[in-house]
Amino acid sequence: MKVAVLAGGRSSEHDVSLNSAAAVREGVLAAGHEVIDVLIERGGAWSHDGDMLSLTPGGGLLGVNVVFPVLHGPFGEDGTLQGLLELLDVPYVGAGVLASSLCMDKVVFKEVLAAADVPQVPYAGVREPRWRAEPELVLRELAVLGTPVFVKPARLGSSVGIAKVSSEAELGPALDTAFAHDSLVIVEGFSPGMEVECAVLGIGSEPDASVPGEIVLTGGADWYDYEAKYTDGGMELVVPARLPDHVLEDVRRLAVDTFVRVGCAGLARVDFFVEDGERVLVNELNTLPGFTKTSVYPKLWEQTGVPFPALCDRLIALAIERFELERSVAF
């Protein structure tokens, strides 16, 4: 196959994307495919071999068989890129427009899970105009969550712009910091539970789930922040997570259920808290998880018996399979 690997992007996760794409490039090559590198500049322009690209609806992309987007954050995993690839009429790895957009918005994602009574931490969404107009009322409403809480830009990833707030006095400044990255912020209640992650792979109603892994912070961080995620030695992944077998199965079941519920395809990493060694809470779902050398998604599949080149090959095959299925129906 001729595979376009998209890297970079307009978001603050541009550099993370470049690192992930370098690993994917190696994996795709090792799987026996040809790689076509496409860089999306910070300003949004697309280039290949130093030349700017012009895209034509229905015209595909550089004659490739499939596109492997390795982009994080807005304009990459929020449905906008996926919509463009749909208009180009080219197969691509990962979730479609709706699932990408839904899962990127942490508030909407949690509301969908809440409607299905899926267990999760308490949370509240805050929009910037209301915060500017009624800060005291917003703070009073958020007080019911107690402290500590996590304040996050609602439509960003890689722990960018996130703060752990340990007192009410810190909440206002943390909101201001998060609003510098997004006009919608989510405030999540604290869970003392074990952080567990599970990788999902497939399309349709019966995707596969990896062995769940446990996140153990080893670099002195108080929580799983940007440095812990992307610095060597910042965290250790324990596979399988140190939980009873029936709880590990609960994690895998909930990972698949969440993947299917929001309409994902191809791949996703589902993050959990497990409290008291028994109670499993869904935290979030990442439709384009990292592929760097420290990233959890490929590590989980490797520990489940799927080496990195085989994983890349499977994702390419799933992208083409989904494309053919969706084009087989009359719109």
C-alpha positions as CSV (number, residue, x, y, z in Angstrom):
1,M,0.0,0.0,0.0
2,K,1.0,3.6,-0.6
3,V,0.4,5.3,2.8
4,A,0.3,9.1,3.5
5,V,1.5,9.8,7.0
6,L,0.1,13.2,8.2
7,A,2.2,14.9,10.8
8,G,2.3,18.3,12.6
9,G,-0.9,20.3,12.6
10,R,-2.1,23.6,13.9
11,S,-2.5,22.7,17.6
12,S,-0.2,23.1,20.5
13,E,0.5,19.4,20.2
14,H,2.4,19.9,16.9
15,D,5.7,18.6,18.3
16,V,4.1,15.6,19.9
17,S,2.6,14.8,16.5
18,L,5.9,14.9,14.8
19,N,7.4,12.5,17.3
20,S,4.4,10.1,16.9
21,A,4.5,10.3,13.1
22,A,8.2,9.4,13.1
23,A,7.4,6.2,14.9
24,V,4.4,5.4,12.7
25,R,6.5,6.0,9.6
26,E,9.0,3.3,10.8
27,G,6.2,0.9,11.6
28,V,4.5,1.4,8.3
29,L,7.7,0.8,6.4
30,A,8.5,-2.3,8.5
31,A,5.1,-3.6,7.6
32,G,6.1,-3.5,4.0
33,H,4.3,-0.4,2.8
34,E,5.5,2.7,1.0
35,V,5.3,6.0,3.0
36,I,4.4,9.4,1.6
37,D,5.2,12.1,4.2
38,V,2.8,15.0,4.4
39,L,3.6,17.9,6.8
40,I,0.8,20.2,8.1
41,E,2.5,23.4,9.1
42,R,1.6,25.3,12.3
43,G,-0.2,27.8,10.1
44,G,-2.3,25.0,8.5
45,A,-0.6,24.7,5.1
46,W,0.1,21.2,3.8
47,S,3.4,20.2,2.1
48,H,5.1,17.2,0.6
49,D,8.9,17.2,-0.1
50,G,8.9,20.9,0.5
51,D,6.2,21.7,-2.0
52,M,2.9,23.2,-0.9
53,L,-0.1,20.9,-1.7
54,S,-3.4,21.9,-3.3
55,L,-6.3,19.6,-2.4
56,T,-9.2,18.8,-4.7
57,P,-12.5,17.4,-3.4
58,G,-12.9,13.9,-4.7
59,G,-9.3,13.9,-5.9
60,G,-7.7,11.8,-3.2
61,L,-4.3,12.7,-1.8
62,L,-1.1,12.2,-3.8
63,G,-2.4,9.0,-5.3
64,V,-2.1,7.1,-2.0
65,N,-4.2,4.1,-1.0
66,V,-4.8,5.2,2.6
67,V,-4.0,8.1,4.9
68,F,-2.6,7.6,8.4
69,P,-3.3,10.8,10.4
70,V,-0.9,11.1,13.3
71,L,-2.3,14.4,14.6
72,H,-3.3,15.4,18.1
73,G,-5.7,18.1,19.3
74,P,-7.8,20.6,17.4
75,F,-7.7,20.5,13.6
76,G,-6.3,16.9,13.9
77,E,-8.5,14.6,16.0
78,D,-11.6,16.8,16.4
79,G,-13.4,15.8,13.2
80,T,-12.3,18.7,11.0
81,L,-9.5,16.8,9.4
82,Q,-11.7,13.7,9.1
83,G,-14.3,15.8,7.3
84,L,-11.6,17.0,4.8
85,L,-10.4,13.4,4.2
86,E,-14.1,12.4,3.6
87,L,-14.4,15.1,1.0
88,L,-11.1,14.0,-0.7
89,D,-12.7,10.5,-0.8
90,V,-9.7,8.7,0.6
91,P,-9.6,5.9,3.2
92,Y,-8.1,7.0,6.5
93,V,-7.1,5.5,9.8
94,G,-9.2,6.2,12.8
95,A,-12.6,7.4,13.8
96,G,-14.9,9.3,11.5
97,V,-16.2,12.9,11.9
98,L,-18.9,12.5,14.6
99,A,-16.9,10.2,16.9
100,S,-13.8,12.3,16.5
101,S,-15.7,15.5,17.4
102,L,-17.7,13.9,20.2
103,C,-14.7,12.4,22.0
104,M,-12.5,15.5,21.5
105,D,-15.1,17.5,23.6
106,K,-14.6,16.1,27.1
107,V,-17.9,17.7,28.3
108,V,-20.0,16.2,25.5
109,F,-18.3,12.9,25.9
110,K,-19.1,12.7,29.6
111,E,-22.7,13.8,29.0
112,V,-23.1,10.9,26.5
113,L,-21.7,8.4,29.1
114,A,-23.9,10.0,31.8
115,A,-27.0,9.4,29.7
116,A,-26.1,5.7,29.6
117,D,-25.3,5.6,33.4
118,V,-21.7,4.8,32.7
119,P,-19.7,5.3,36.0
120,Q,-17.4,8.3,36.0
121,V,-16.0,11.1,38.2
122,P,-18.3,14.1,38.9
123,Y,-17.6,17.0,36.6
124,A,-18.8,20.4,35.4
125,G,-18.3,22.3,32.1
126,V,-17.6,26.1,32.2
127,R,-17.7,28.4,29.2
128,E,-15.5,31.4,29.1
129,P,-18.2,34.1,28.6
130,R,-20.0,32.9,31.7
131,W,-16.8,32.8,33.7
132,R,-16.0,36.4,32.7
133,A,-19.6,37.6,33.4
134,E,-20.3,35.6,36.7
135,P,-17.0,34.4,38.2
136,E,-18.3,34.3,41.8
137,L,-21.4,32.3,40.9
138,V,-19.3,29.9,38.8
139,L,-16.9,29.3,41.7
140,R,-19.8,28.7,44.1
141,E,-21.3,26.1,41.7
142,L,-17.9,24.4,41.3
143,A,-17.4,24.2,45.1
144,V,-19.7,21.2,45.2
145,L,-16.9,19.2,43.5
146,G,-14.7,19.9,46.5
147,T,-10.9,19.8,46.2
148,P,-8.7,18.6,44.7
149,V,-10.1,18.9,41.2
150,F,-8.5,18.9,37.8
151,V,-9.1,21.9,35.5
152,K,-8.7,21.1,31.8
153,P,-9.3,22.7,28.4
154,A,-12.2,20.6,27.2
155,R,-11.0,20.1,23.6
156,L,-7.2,19.6,24.0
157,G,-5.0,16.6,24.8
158,S,-1.6,15.5,26.0
159,S,-2.2,17.3,29.4
160,V,-1.7,20.7,27.8
161,G,-3.2,23.5,29.9
162,I,-4.2,21.2,32.8
163,A,-3.9,22.1,36.4
164,K,-4.5,20.1,39.6
165,V,-6.2,22.5,42.0
166,S,-5.8,21.7,45.7
167,S,-7.6,24.7,47.2
168,E,-10.5,27.0,46.3
169,A,-8.1,30.0,46.0
170,E,-6.3,28.2,43.1
171,L,-9.4,27.5,41.1
172,G,-9.8,31.0,39.5
173,P,-6.2,31.2,38.2
174,A,-6.4,27.6,36.9
175,L,-9.6,28.4,34.9
176,D,-7.8,31.5,33.4
177,T,-4.9,29.3,32.4
178,A,-7.2,26.7,30.8
179,F,-9.2,29.4,29.0
180,A,-6.0,30.5,27.3
181,H,-6.2,27.2,25.4
182,D,-10.0,26.7,24.9
183,S,-13.2,28.6,25.4
184,L,-14.7,25.6,27.1
185,V,-13.2,24.1,30.3
186,I,-14.0,21.0,32.2
187,V,-13.5,20.7,36.0
188,E,-13.3,17.1,37.2
189,G,-13.6,15.7,40.6
190,F,-10.6,13.9,42.0
191,S,-10.4,10.1,42.1
192,P,-7.9,8.4,44.3
193,G,-8.1,5.3,42.2
194,M,-5.5,3.5,40.1
195,E,-5.0,5.0,36.6
196,V,-5.6,2.2,34.1
197,E,-5.6,2.4,30.3
198,C,-6.9,0.0,27.7
199,A,-6.3,0.0,23.9
200,V,-9.1,-0.9,21.5
201,L,-8.6,-2.0,17.9
202,G,-11.3,-2.8,15.3
203,I,-14.5,-1.6,13.6
204,G,-18.1,-2.5,14.0
205,S,-19.7,-3.9,17.1
206,E,-17.0,-6.3,18.3
207,P,-13.6,-4.6,18.4
208,D,-10.7,-6.1,20.3
209,A,-9.4,-4.8,23.7
210,S,-5.8,-5.1,24.8
211,V,-4.6,-6.2,28.2
212,P,-5.2,-3.2,30.5
213,G,-2.1,-1.4,31.8
214,E,-1.5,0.5,35.0
215,I,0.1,3.9,35.0
216,V,2.8,4.2,37.7
217,L,4.4,7.7,38.1
218,T,8.2,7.3,38.6
219,G,9.6,10.8,38.0
220,G,8.3,12.5,41.1
221,A,5.2,14.0,39.4
222,D,2.1,14.4,41.6
223,W,-0.2,13.4,38.7
224,Y,0.0,12.2,35.1
225,D,1.1,15.5,33.5
226,Y,2.8,16.4,30.2
227,E,6.3,15.7,31.5
228,A,5.3,12.3,32.9
229,K,3.7,11.4,29.6
230,Y,6.5,12.4,27.2
231,T,9.7,12.3,29.3
232,D,11.7,9.1,29.5
233,G,11.4,7.7,33.0
234,G,8.4,9.9,33.8
235,M,6.1,6.9,34.2
236,E,6.1,3.1,34.2
237,L,3.5,1.0,32.4
238,V,2.7,-2.1,34.4
239,V,1.0,-4.7,32.2
240,P,-1.3,-6.3,33.1
241,A,-2.5,-3.8,35.7
242,R,-2.3,-5.2,39.2
243,L,-6.0,-5.9,39.6
244,P,-8.1,-9.1,40.0
245,D,-8.9,-10.9,36.8
246,H,-12.6,-10.0,37.0
247,V,-11.8,-6.3,37.3
248,L,-9.4,-6.5,34.3
249,E,-12.3,-8.0,32.4
250,D,-14.6,-5.2,33.5
251,V,-12.0,-2.7,32.2
252,R,-11.8,-4.5,28.8
253,R,-15.6,-4.7,28.6
254,L,-16.1,-1.1,29.4
255,A,-13.4,-0.1,27.0
256,V,-15.1,-1.9,24.1
257,D,-18.6,-0.7,25.2
258,T,-17.4,2.9,25.3
259,F,-15.7,2.6,21.9
260,V,-18.8,1.2,20.3
261,R,-21.2,3.6,22.1
262,V,-19.5,6.7,20.7
263,G,-19.1,5.2,17.2
264,C,-15.3,4.9,17.1
265,A,-13.4,3.0,14.4
266,G,-9.9,1.8,14.0
267,L,-8.3,2.7,17.2
268,A,-8.8,4.3,20.6
269,R,-7.3,4.4,24.0
270,V,-9.8,4.4,26.9
271,D,-8.6,5.8,30.3
272,F,-10.0,4.6,33.6
273,F,-9.8,5.1,37.3
274,V,-10.2,1.9,39.4
275,E,-11.1,2.7,43.0
276,D,-10.6,0.3,45.9
277,G,-9.4,-2.3,43.5
278,E,-13.0,-2.9,42.3
279,R,-15.0,0.1,41.1
280,V,-14.2,1.0,37.4
281,L,-14.8,4.6,36.3
282,V,-14.4,5.7,32.7
283,N,-12.3,8.9,32.4
284,E,-11.9,9.7,28.7
285,L,-11.4,8.2,25.3
286,N,-8.6,9.3,22.9
287,T,-9.4,8.6,19.2
288,L,-5.8,9.3,18.0
289,P,-3.5,8.3,20.9
290,G,0.2,9.0,20.9
291,F,2.6,6.7,19.0
292,T,5.9,8.0,20.5
293,K,8.4,5.6,22.1
294,T,6.9,6.4,25.5
295,S,3.2,6.1,24.4
296,V,0.9,3.7,26.0
297,Y,-1.3,2.6,23.1
298,P,1.4,0.7,21.1
299,K,3.0,-0.7,24.3
300,L,-0.3,-2.2,25.3
301,W,-0.7,-4.0,22.0
302,E,2.8,-5.2,22.1
303,Q,2.2,-6.7,25.5
304,T,-1.0,-8.3,24.1
305,G,0.9,-10.0,21.3
306,V,0.7,-7.4,18.5
307,P,4.1,-6.0,17.6
308,F,4.2,-2.4,16.3
309,P,4.6,-3.1,12.5
310,A,1.7,-5.6,12.7
311,L,-0.4,-2.9,14.6
312,C,0.3,-0.4,11.8
313,D,-0.6,-2.9,9.2
314,R,-3.8,-3.8,10.9
315,L,-4.9,-0.2,11.2
316,I,-4.3,0.4,7.5
317,A,-6.4,-2.7,6.7
318,L,-9.2,-1.5,9.0
319,A,-9.2,1.9,7.3
320,I,-9.7,0.4,3.9
321,E,-12.3,-2.1,5.2
322,R,-14.3,0.7,6.7
323,F,-14.0,2.9,3.6
324,E,-15.3,0.1,1.4
325,L,-18.2,-0.7,3.8
326,E,-19.3,3.0,3.9
327,R,-19.0,3.4,0.2
328,S,-21.1,0.3,-0.4
329,V,-24.3,2.0,0.7
330,A,-26.3,4.7,-1.2
331,F,-26.4,8.0,0.5
